[in-house]
């Protein structure tokens, strides 16, 4: 049986509720990855958030996919 490896992705976009990733406006959605390392994905998410700091409704999230 093979080893299950998590792949980390960064999901960014504009949200109706910036505290709920499920409220993303899919027309603004972008995905970056995969990253094998969660730390690298988190660094990318932080970079995207900082780049868009003036947009209250913009968020970036680290998600996992198998």
GROMACS elastic network, one bead per residue, 0.5 to 0.9 nm:
[ bonds ]
;  ai    aj funct       b0    kb
    4    66     6  0.70243   500
    5    36     6  0.81394   500
    5    65     6  0.87104   500
    5    66     6  0.61824   500
    6    35     6  0.89656   500
    6    36     6  0.70777   500
    6    37     6  0.87893   500
    6    64     6  0.61294   500
    6    65     6  0.58825   500
    7    33     6  0.81424   500
    7    34     6  0.56950   500
    7    35     6  0.58281   500
    7    36     6  0.52951   500
    7    37     6  0.76722   500
    7    38     6  0.82219   500
    7    63     6  0.83471   500
    7    64     6  0.55171   500
    7    65     6  0.52303   500
    7    66     6  0.59399   500
    8    32     6  0.89878   500
    8    33     6  0.67515   500
    8    34     6  0.54800   500
    8    36     6  0.61255   500
    8    37     6  0.68563   500
    8    38     6  0.59910   500
    8    40     6  0.87942   500
    8    41     6  0.62758   500
    8    42     6  0.89851   500
    8    62     6  0.65367   500
    8    63     6  0.57174   500
    8    65     6  0.64283   500
    8    66     6  0.87512   500
    9    31     6  0.66571   500
    9    32     6  0.57010   500
    9    34     6  0.50848   500
    9    35     6  0.61705   500
    9    36     6  0.89248   500
    9    38     6  0.86187   500
    9    41     6  0.64298   500
    9    61     6  0.81800   500
    9    62     6  0.57004   500
    9    63     6  0.52969   500
    9    64     6  0.60902   500
    9    65     6  0.74651   500
   10    30     6  0.81433   500
   10    31     6  0.55341   500
   10    32     6  0.50669   500
   10    33     6  0.64470   500
   10    34     6  0.80620   500
   10    35     6  0.86170   500
   10    41     6  0.61712   500
   10    42     6  0.78029   500
   10    44     6  0.72105   500
   10    45     6  0.60776   500
   10    60     6  0.65173   500
   10    61     6  0.55278   500
   10    63     6  0.61996   500
   10    64     6  0.87177   500
   11    21     6  0.88527   500
   11    29     6  0.69185   500
   11    30     6  0.58503   500
   11    32     6  0.66369   500
   11    45     6  0.79113   500
   11    59     6  0.82589   500
   11    60     6  0.54440   500
   11    61     6  0.51856   500
   11    62     6  0.63942   500
   11    63     6  0.70706   500
   12    24     6  0.82668   500
   12    28     6  0.78810   500
   12    29     6  0.56699   500
   12    30     6  0.53609   500
   12    31     6  0.64606   500
   12    32     6  0.84422   500
   12    45     6  0.78217   500
   12    48     6  0.77196   500
   12    49     6  0.85468   500
   12    58     6  0.72940   500
   12    59     6  0.56511   500
   12    61     6  0.63513   500
   12    62     6  0.89359   500
   13    24     6  0.62725   500
   13    25     6  0.67725   500
   13    26     6  0.76151   500
   13    27     6  0.83753   500
   13    28     6  0.50594   500
   13    30     6  0.63941   500
   13    31     6  0.89973   500
   13    57     6  0.81941   500
   13    58     6  0.55101   500
   13    59     6  0.58601   500
   13    60     6  0.66426   500
   14    17     6  0.88277   500
   14    18     6  0.76707   500
   14    23     6  0.84597   500
   14    24     6  0.57510   500
   14    25     6  0.57048   500
   14    26     6  0.83023   500
   14    27     6  0.88001   500
   14    28     6  0.60922   500
   14    29     6  0.73363   500
   14    55     6  0.84364   500
   14    56     6  0.86861   500
   14    57     6  0.52754   500
   14    59     6  0.64093   500
   14    60     6  0.88852   500
   15    18     6  0.51725   500
   15    19     6  0.82453   500
   15    20     6  0.75935   500
   15    21     6  0.71374   500
   15    22     6  0.81230   500
   15    23     6  0.52554   500
   15    25     6  0.56808   500
   15    26     6  0.89437   500
   15    28     6  0.88910   500
   15    56     6  0.89845   500
   15    57     6  0.52329   500
   15    58     6  0.61344   500
   15    59     6  0.70668   500
   16    19     6  0.88807   500
   16    20     6  0.82230   500
   16    23     6  0.54738   500
   16    24     6  0.65457   500
   16    25     6  0.72610   500
   16    57     6  0.66769   500
   17    20     6  0.55190   500
   17    21     6  0.78025   500
   17    22     6  0.85737   500
   17    23     6  0.59802   500
   17    24     6  0.79703   500
   17    57     6  0.69968   500
   18    21     6  0.70584   500
   18    23     6  0.76918   500
   18    24     6  0.82537   500
   18    56     6  0.72125   500
   18    57     6  0.51233   500
   18    58     6  0.67136   500
   18    59     6  0.63420   500
   19    23     6  0.86626   500
   19    57     6  0.88603   500
   19    59     6  0.82819   500
   20    23     6  0.58012   500
   20    24     6  0.79202   500
   21    24     6  0.58700   500
   21    59     6  0.79454   500
   21    60     6  0.84302   500
   21    61     6  0.73052   500
   22    25     6  0.88994   500
   23    26     6  0.87593   500
   24    27     6  0.85846   500
   24    28     6  0.78143   500
   24    29     6  0.70951   500
   24    58     6  0.89171   500
   24    59     6  0.87000   500
   25    28     6  0.56661   500
   25    29     6  0.65714   500
   26    30     6  0.84554   500
   27    30     6  0.88139   500
   31    34     6  0.88906   500
   32    35     6  0.83615   500
   32    41     6  0.85073   500
   32    44     6  0.84980   500
   33    36     6  0.86614   500
   33    41     6  0.76932   500
   34    37     6  0.89318   500
   34    41     6  0.82799   500
   34    64     6  0.89932   500
   34    65     6  0.87365   500
   35    38     6  0.68953   500
   35    39     6  0.88290   500
   35    40     6  0.67365   500
   35    41     6  0.59782   500
   36    40     6  0.81361   500
   36    41     6  0.83507   500
   37    40     6  0.55701   500
   37    41     6  0.66607   500
   37    42     6  0.88842   500
   38    41     6  0.50782   500
   38    42     6  0.60928   500
   38    43     6  0.86253   500
   38    62     6  0.78974   500
   38    64     6  0.89030   500
   39    42     6  0.50783   500
   39    43     6  0.62243   500
   39    44     6  0.87163   500
   40    43     6  0.50971   500
   40    44     6  0.63298   500
   40    45     6  0.87431   500
   41    44     6  0.51155   500
   41    45     6  0.62618   500
   41    46     6  0.87119   500
   41    61     6  0.89285   500
   41    62     6  0.63406   500
   41    63     6  0.88247   500
   42    45     6  0.50385   500
   42    46     6  0.61781   500
   42    47     6  0.85528   500
   42    61     6  0.80475   500
   42    62     6  0.62980   500
   43    46     6  0.51662   500
   43    47     6  0.61729   500
   43    48     6  0.87391   500
   44    47     6  0.50368   500
   44    48     6  0.62786   500
   44    49     6  0.86771   500
   44    60     6  0.87204   500
   44    62     6  0.88643   500
   45    48     6  0.51806   500
   45    49     6  0.62138   500
   45    50     6  0.86397   500
   45    59     6  0.83595   500
   45    60     6  0.52270   500
   45    61     6  0.61608   500
   45    62     6  0.67201   500
   46    49     6  0.50806   500
   46    50     6  0.61025   500
   46    51     6  0.85073   500
   46    60     6  0.74700   500
   46    61     6  0.88548   500
   47    50     6  0.51731   500
   47    51     6  0.60939   500
   47    52     6  0.87018   500
   48    51     6  0.50413   500
   48    52     6  0.63245   500
   48    53     6  0.85023   500
   48    59     6  0.79798   500
   48    60     6  0.65750   500
   49    52     6  0.52144   500
   49    53     6  0.58202   500
   49    55     6  0.89640   500
   49    58     6  0.72726   500
   49    59     6  0.60556   500
   49    60     6  0.61093   500
   50    54     6  0.85664   500
   51    54     6  0.83397   500
   52    55     6  0.56434   500
   52    56     6  0.83513   500
   52    58     6  0.67502   500
   52    59     6  0.82742   500
   53    56     6  0.70534   500
   53    58     6  0.79436   500
   54    57     6  0.89974   500
   54    58     6  0.86356   500
   55    58     6  0.54581   500
   55    59     6  0.86457   500
   56    59     6  0.80458   500
